[in-house]
Each structure stands twice: as C-alpha cells, then as structure tokens.
Amino acid sequence: MEDLINLSKIIVAISVAYVWTFRFHNVLKEFKQFGLNDLTRNIVGTTKIILATLLVVSTLNSSSALIPSILMGILMINAQYFHFKVRNPFIKHLPSLILLLLSSIIAYSSIQ
C-alpha cells in the first residue's frame, strides 16, 4: 500500500511540474479566462511547485505528507470552483479532479 501512496505522490508532483512548465501557455489562458491576475497566478504556481516538491520529499518520510496533500487538495478544490464558474466542459475539470482525488488519498493515508 505504501508503494501505491508513494506512486500517487510522484504522479501529483510530476503532473504539477509538467503543467506549470511545459503547459504554461494553458495556465496563462485559464487564469485569464478565470479573471485572475498575474500575481495570483504566480502565487498559485509557486505554491503548487513547493507542495509538489514536499510530496516528493515525503516519499522518504511519509509522516510529512499530510499538510502538503491537504493544501494541494484545497488548491484543486479551488480549481474545480473556477472551472464551474466559467462553465468549462467536464474534460477541463478532469485533471484537477484526479489530482484532488490523489491528494485526498495521500492525506487519508497520512492520518492512518
């Protein structure tokens, strides 16, 4: 089970890193569509990258995964809110929904 949780942490971290580096042009479009400014986008991006890094570090020490996974989940709930707000199709909701699910599983396993 621990291997599955560690894999989930790596998936979340790689996904965040991929989106905020190689797919940054999509981030720019989405934040503009959501009506959010550049400062908010930069704070969210920095926070997600820090949390993703902490999740990777937590593969070595699983007790340190609770807070980063909860905070990542909160960011994904916010992403869901903004996708609903602008009435995006479900396919646009799916990535943040999957990351929310994985973050929830990581957090739950950290409590156990």
Phi and psi restraints in degrees (value plus and minus 20) as a CYANA .aco file:
   2 GLU   PHI     -82.4   -42.4
   2 GLU   PSI     -55.8   -15.8
   3 ASP   PHI     -83.9   -43.9
   3 ASP   PSI     -58.6   -18.6
   4 LEU   PHI     -85.8   -45.8
   4 LEU   PSI     -59.8   -19.8
   5 ILE   PHI     -86.5   -46.5
   5 ILE   PSI     -63.7   -23.7
   6 ASN   PHI     -83.2   -43.2
   6 ASN   PSI     -57.9   -17.9
   7 LEU   PHI     -83.3   -43.3
   7 LEU   PSI     -60.3   -20.3
   8 SER   PHI     -81.5   -41.5
   8 SER   PSI     -61.9   -21.9
   9 LYS   PHI     -81.3   -41.3
   9 LYS   PSI     -63.7   -23.7
  10 ILE   PHI     -86.4   -46.4
  10 ILE   PSI     -60.9   -20.9
  11 ILE   PHI     -81.7   -41.7
  11 ILE   PSI     -65.9   -25.9
  12 VAL   PHI     -80.8   -40.8
  12 VAL   PSI     -67.1   -27.1
  13 ALA   PHI     -83.6   -43.6
  13 ALA   PSI     -65.5   -25.5
  14 ILE   PHI     -85.9   -45.9
  14 ILE   PSI     -60.2   -20.2
  15 SER   PHI     -80.7   -40.7
  15 SER   PSI     -66.5   -26.5
  16 VAL   PHI     -83.2   -43.2
  16 VAL   PSI     -67.0   -27.0
  17 ALA   PHI     -81.1   -41.1
  17 ALA   PSI     -62.2   -22.2
  18 TYR   PHI     -82.3   -42.3
  18 TYR   PSI     -68.9   -28.9
  19 VAL   PHI     -84.0   -44.0
  19 VAL   PSI     -63.2   -23.2
  20 TRP   PHI    -103.9   -63.9
  20 TRP   PSI     -21.6    18.4
  21 THR   PHI    -137.3   -97.3
  21 THR   PSI     -82.9   -42.9
  22 PHE   PHI    -101.9   -61.9
  22 PHE   PSI     -40.9    -0.9
  23 ARG   PHI    -134.5   -94.5
  23 ARG   PSI       7.0    47.0
  24 PHE   PHI     -80.2   -40.2
  24 PHE   PSI     -51.1   -11.1
  25 HIS   PHI     -79.5   -39.5
  25 HIS   PSI     -54.6   -14.6
  26 ASN   PHI     -89.2   -49.2
  26 ASN   PSI     -57.8   -17.8
  27 VAL   PHI     -80.2   -40.2
  27 VAL   PSI     -64.5   -24.5
  28 LEU   PHI     -78.6   -38.6
  28 LEU   PSI     -66.3   -26.3
  29 LYS   PHI     -84.4   -44.4
  29 LYS   PSI     -63.8   -23.8
  30 GLU   PHI     -85.6   -45.6
  30 GLU   PSI     -64.8   -24.8
  31 PHE   PHI     -85.3   -45.3
  31 PHE   PSI     -54.4   -14.4
  32 LYS   PHI     -86.8   -46.8
  32 LYS   PSI     -62.8   -22.8
  33 GLN   PHI     -82.3   -42.3
  33 GLN   PSI     -57.8   -17.8
  34 PHE   PHI     -94.5   -54.5
  34 PHE   PSI     -32.8     7.2
  35 GLY   PHI      59.3    99.3
  35 GLY   PSI       4.6    44.6
  36 LEU   PHI    -120.7   -80.7
  36 LEU   PSI     126.2   166.2
  37 ASN   PHI    -104.1   -64.1
  37 ASN   PSI     153.6   193.6
  38 ASP   PHI     -83.9   -43.9
  38 ASP   PSI     -57.3   -17.3
  39 LEU   PHI     -82.8   -42.8
  39 LEU   PSI     -64.4   -24.4
  40 THR   PHI     -81.3   -41.3
  40 THR   PSI     -65.2   -25.2
  41 ARG   PHI     -78.7   -38.7
  41 ARG   PSI     -64.1   -24.1
  42 ASN   PHI     -87.3   -47.3
  42 ASN   PSI     -58.8   -18.8
  43 ILE   PHI     -86.0   -46.0
  43 ILE   PSI     -64.8   -24.8
  44 VAL   PHI     -82.1   -42.1
  44 VAL   PSI     -65.9   -25.9
  45 GLY   PHI     -82.6   -42.6
  45 GLY   PSI     -65.8   -25.8
  46 THR   PHI     -81.9   -41.9
  46 THR   PSI     -63.8   -23.8
  47 THR   PHI     -82.2   -42.2
  47 THR   PSI     -64.9   -24.9
  48 LYS   PHI     -83.5   -43.5
  48 LYS   PSI     -60.9   -20.9
  49 ILE   PHI     -87.1   -47.1
  49 ILE   PSI     -60.0   -20.0
  50 ILE   PHI     -83.4   -43.4
  50 ILE   PSI     -66.1   -26.1
  51 LEU   PHI     -84.1   -44.1
  51 LEU   PSI     -59.1   -19.1
  52 ALA   PHI     -82.9   -42.9
  52 ALA   PSI     -60.8   -20.8
  53 THR   PHI     -83.1   -43.1
  53 THR   PSI     -63.1   -23.1
  54 LEU   PHI     -83.9   -43.9
  54 LEU   PSI     -54.3   -14.3
  55 LEU   PHI     -86.6   -46.6
  55 LEU   PSI     -59.3   -19.3
  56 VAL   PHI     -84.1   -44.1
  56 VAL   PSI     -64.2   -24.2
  57 VAL   PHI     -81.2   -41.2
  57 VAL   PSI     -54.2   -14.2
  58 SER   PHI     -90.2   -50.2
  58 SER   PSI     -29.6    10.4
  59 THR   PHI     -87.0   -47.0
  59 THR   PSI     -43.3    -3.3
  60 LEU   PHI    -105.6   -65.6
  60 LEU   PSI     -50.5   -10.5
  61 ASN   PHI    -158.7  -118.7
  61 ASN   PSI      73.0   113.0
  62 SER   PHI     -83.2   -43.2
  62 SER   PSI     -38.5     1.5
  63 SER   PHI     -91.1   -51.1
  63 SER   PSI     -32.8     7.2
  64 SER   PHI    -116.3   -76.3
  64 SER   PSI      -4.8    35.2
  65 ALA   PHI    -113.9   -73.9
  65 ALA   PSI     -37.5     2.5
  66 LEU   PHI     -80.9   -40.9
  66 LEU   PSI     -75.2   -35.2
  67 ILE   PHI     -84.7   -44.7
  67 ILE   PSI     -68.5   -28.5
  68 PRO   PHI     -80.9   -40.9
  68 PRO   PSI     -56.7   -16.7
  69 SER   PHI     -90.3   -50.3
  69 SER   PSI     -57.9   -17.9
  70 ILE   PHI     -85.6   -45.6
  70 ILE   PSI     -65.9   -25.9
  71 LEU   PHI     -84.5   -44.5
  71 LEU   PSI     -59.2   -19.2
  72 MET   PHI     -83.6   -43.6
  72 MET   PSI     -60.4   -20.4
  73 GLY   PHI     -80.5   -40.5
  73 GLY   PSI     -61.6   -21.6
  74 ILE   PHI     -82.2   -42.2
  74 ILE   PSI     -62.3   -22.3
  75 LEU   PHI     -82.5   -42.5
  75 LEU   PSI     -56.7   -16.7
  76 MET   PHI     -92.4   -52.4
  76 MET   PSI     -52.9   -12.9
  77 ILE   PHI     -83.5   -43.5
  77 ILE   PSI     -61.5   -21.5
  78 ASN   PHI     -83.1   -43.1
  78 ASN   PSI     -59.8   -19.8
  79 ALA   PHI     -81.0   -41.0
  79 ALA   PSI     -62.7   -22.7
  80 GLN   PHI     -80.0   -40.0
  80 GLN   PSI     -63.6   -23.6
  81 TYR   PHI     -76.8   -36.8
  81 TYR   PSI     -67.9   -27.9
  82 PHE   PHI     -89.2   -49.2
  82 PHE   PSI     -53.7   -13.7
  83 HIS   PHI     -85.4   -45.4
  83 HIS   PSI     -59.3   -19.3
  84 PHE   PHI     -87.5   -47.5
  84 PHE   PSI     -59.7   -19.7
  85 LYS   PHI     -79.4   -39.4
  85 LYS   PSI     -61.1   -21.1
  86 VAL   PHI    -114.5   -74.5
  86 VAL   PSI     -13.1    26.9
  87 ARG   PHI      38.7    78.7
  87 ARG   PSI      25.4    65.4
  88 ASN   PHI     -89.2   -49.2
  88 ASN   PSI     131.8   171.8
  89 PRO   PHI     -86.2   -46.2
  89 PRO   PSI     140.0   180.0
  90 PHE   PHI     -75.9   -35.9
  90 PHE   PSI     -55.3   -15.3
  91 ILE   PHI     -79.5   -39.5
  91 ILE   PSI     -49.8    -9.8
  92 LYS   PHI     -95.0   -55.0
  92 LYS   PSI     -45.6    -5.6
  93 HIS   PHI     -97.0   -57.0
  93 HIS   PSI     -47.0    -7.0
  94 LEU   PHI     -78.1   -38.1
  94 LEU   PSI     -67.5   -27.5
  95 PRO   PHI     -78.6   -38.6
  95 PRO   PSI     -68.1   -28.1
  96 SER   PHI     -90.0   -50.0
  96 SER   PSI     -48.1    -8.1
  97 LEU   PHI     -88.0   -48.0
  97 LEU   PSI     -62.3   -22.3
  98 ILE   PHI     -84.8   -44.8
  98 ILE   PSI     -63.8   -23.8
  99 LEU   PHI     -85.9   -45.9
  99 LEU   PSI     -53.0   -13.0
 100 LEU   PHI     -84.1   -44.1
 100 LEU   PSI     -64.2   -24.2
 101 LEU   PHI     -82.5   -42.5
 101 LEU   PSI     -66.8   -26.8
 102 LEU   PHI     -83.2   -43.2
 102 LEU   PSI     -62.1   -22.1
 103 SER   PHI     -82.5   -42.5
 103 SER   PSI     -58.0   -18.0
 104 SER   PHI     -86.2   -46.2
 104 SER   PSI     -61.2   -21.2
 105 ILE   PHI     -84.0   -44.0
 105 ILE   PSI     -63.1   -23.1
 106 ILE   PHI     -82.0   -42.0
 106 ILE   PSI     -66.2   -26.2
 107 ALA   PHI     -82.3   -42.3
 107 ALA   PSI     -65.2   -25.2
 108 TYR   PHI     -80.5   -40.5
 108 TYR   PSI     -62.8   -22.8
 109 SER   PHI     -88.4   -48.4
 109 SER   PSI     -48.0    -8.0
 110 SER   PHI     -91.5   -51.5
 110 SER   PSI     -48.6    -8.6
 111 ILE   PHI     -95.5   -55.5
 111 ILE   PSI     -54.2   -14.2
